[in-house]
Amino acid sequence: MNDEVLKRLYQVVLDRKANPQEGSYTCYLFDKGVDKILKKVGEECAETIIAAKNGVEEDTVNECSDLLYHLMVLLAAQDIPLDAVLAELDRRSAKIGNLKQMRVTDHNT
Ligand SMILES: N=c1c2ncn([C@@H]3O[C@H](COP(=O)(O)OP(=O)(O)OP(=O)(O)O)[C@@H](O)[C@H]3O)c2ncn1[C@@H]1O[C@H](COP(=O)(O)O)[C@@H](O)[C@H]1O
């Protein structure tokens, strides 16, 4: 296991998009279209929140993995390279001290 796993996963997703296969869940999502993919991203996001709230690490790891996979499918569906996201994260990593100065009234938001 290494940090190339996301790149490999994205390549598999791209391959499924280019070469539809029987029994592939990724192909099923592409076939259903972007609204279905967005619905799944929303569901997995909500399930991640619930798992984290419940505080069971294994469940949170599983839900984060589902969410990341569905985000890969969303990127591929919209022809956005994973490298665009990685490059943006890399660009941000050059910057530290990102906490914005908050007014007293912003504390509860
Ligand atoms: N990482 C994943 C991955 N994570 C989650 N899932 C699937 O996402 C689905 C989410 O489950 P849900 O219960 O929310 O959804 P569901 O009831 O099965 O179906 P719908 O609600 O979408 O109708 C499950 O079917 C999981 O198997 C994934 N399916 C595929 N991958 C990766 O994609 C690769 C290719 O998979 P196929 O496209 O199936 O060949 C695999 O080798 C994996 O690396």
The ligand as an SDF file (V2000), in Angstrom:
LIG
                    3D

 44 47  0  0  0  0  0  0  0  0999 V2000
  -13.5260    1.1760   -4.6530 N   0  0  0  0  0  0  0  0  0  0  0  0
  -14.5430    0.7190   -5.1730 C   0  0  0  0  0  0  0  0  0  0  0  0
  -15.8150    0.7760   -4.4930 C   0  0  0  0  0  0  0  0  0  0  0  0
  -16.1640    1.2760   -3.2900 N   0  0  0  0  0  0  0  0  0  0  0  0
  -17.4790    1.0490   -3.1740 C   0  0  0  0  0  0  0  0  0  0  0  0
  -17.9510    0.4020   -4.2700 N   0  0  0  0  0  0  0  0  0  0  0  0
  -19.3170   -0.0680   -4.5170 C   0  0  0  0  0  0  0  0  0  0  0  0
  -20.2010    0.9850   -4.2170 O   0  0  0  0  0  0  0  0  0  0  0  0
  -21.4640    0.4250   -3.9030 C   0  0  0  0  0  0  0  0  0  0  0  0
  -22.0180    1.2290   -2.7580 C   0  0  0  0  0  0  0  0  0  0  0  0
  -22.9270    0.4760   -2.0390 O   0  0  0  0  0  0  0  0  0  0  0  0
  -24.3770    0.9940   -1.7560 P   0  0  0  0  0  0  0  0  0  0  0  0
  -24.9870    0.0000   -0.8500 O   0  0  0  0  0  0  0  0  0  0  0  0
  -24.3250    2.4210   -1.3320 O   0  0  0  0  0  0  0  0  0  0  0  0
  -25.0400    0.9770   -3.2090 O   0  0  0  0  0  0  0  0  0  0  0  0
  -25.8070   -0.2170   -3.9100 P   0  0  0  0  0  0  0  0  0  0  0  0
  -27.0410   -0.5530   -3.1370 O   0  0  0  0  0  0  0  0  0  0  0  0
  -24.8560   -1.3740   -4.1800 O   0  0  0  0  0  0  0  0  0  0  0  0
  -26.2060    0.4090   -5.3300 O   0  0  0  0  0  0  0  0  0  0  0  0
  -26.9400    1.7870   -5.6710 P   0  0  0  0  0  0  0  0  0  0  0  0
  -27.4670    2.4270   -4.4190 O   0  0  0  0  0  0  0  0  0  0  0  0
  -25.8610    2.6190   -6.2950 O   0  0  0  0  0  0  0  0  0  0  0  0
  -28.0120    1.4510   -6.6810 O   0  0  0  0  0  0  0  0  0  0  0  0
  -21.2590   -1.0700   -3.5800 C   0  0  0  0  0  0  0  0  0  0  0  0
  -21.8020   -1.8450   -4.6400 O   0  0  0  0  0  0  0  0  0  0  0  0
  -19.7380   -1.1870   -3.5630 C   0  0  0  0  0  0  0  0  0  0  0  0
  -19.2950   -2.4380   -4.0660 O   0  0  0  0  0  0  0  0  0  0  0  0
  -16.9420    0.2290   -5.1210 C   0  0  0  0  0  0  0  0  0  0  0  0
  -16.9070   -0.3310   -6.3570 N   0  0  0  0  0  0  0  0  0  0  0  0
  -15.7090   -0.3640   -6.9980 C   0  0  0  0  0  0  0  0  0  0  0  0
  -14.5370    0.1230   -6.4400 N   0  0  0  0  0  0  0  0  0  0  0  0
  -13.2580    0.0730   -7.1780 C   0  0  0  0  0  0  0  0  0  0  0  0
  -13.5220    0.0310   -8.5620 O   0  0  0  0  0  0  0  0  0  0  0  0
  -12.8700   -1.1030   -9.1380 C   0  0  0  0  0  0  0  0  0  0  0  0
  -13.6800   -1.6140  -10.3030 C   0  0  0  0  0  0  0  0  0  0  0  0
  -14.9220   -2.1310   -9.8240 O   0  0  0  0  0  0  0  0  0  0  0  0
  -16.0250   -2.5960  -10.8770 P   0  0  0  0  0  0  0  0  0  0  0  0
  -16.3740   -1.4010  -11.6660 O   0  0  0  0  0  0  0  0  0  0  0  0
  -17.1950   -3.1170  -10.0660 O   0  0  0  0  0  0  0  0  0  0  0  0
  -15.3770   -3.6720  -11.7110 O   0  0  0  0  0  0  0  0  0  0  0  0
  -12.7390   -2.1170   -7.9840 C   0  0  0  0  0  0  0  0  0  0  0  0
  -11.6770   -3.0050   -8.2110 O   0  0  0  0  0  0  0  0  0  0  0  0
  -12.4320   -1.1680   -6.8220 C   0  0  0  0  0  0  0  0  0  0  0  0
  -11.0510   -0.8220   -6.8580 O   0  0  0  0  0  0  0  0  0  0  0  0
  1  2  2  0
  2  3  1  0
  2 31  1  0
  3  4  1  0
  3 28  2  0
  4  5  2  0
  5  6  1  0
  6  7  1  0
  6 28  1  0
  7  8  1  0
  7 26  1  0
  8  9  1  0
  9 10  1  0
  9 24  1  0
 10 11  1  0
 11 12  1  0
 12 13  2  0
 12 14  1  0
 12 15  1  0
 15 16  1  0
 16 17  2  0
 16 18  1  0
 16 19  1  0
 19 20  1  0
 20 21  2  0
 20 22  1  0
 20 23  1  0
 24 25  1  0
 24 26  1  0
 26 27  1  0
 28 29  1  0
 29 30  2  0
 30 31  1  0
 31 32  1  0
 32 33  1  0
 32 43  1  0
 33 34  1  0
 34 35  1  0
 34 41  1  0
 35 36  1  0
 36 37  1  0
 37 38  2  0
 37 39  1  0
 37 40  1  0
 41 42  1  0
 41 43  1  0
 43 44  1  0
M  END
$$$$
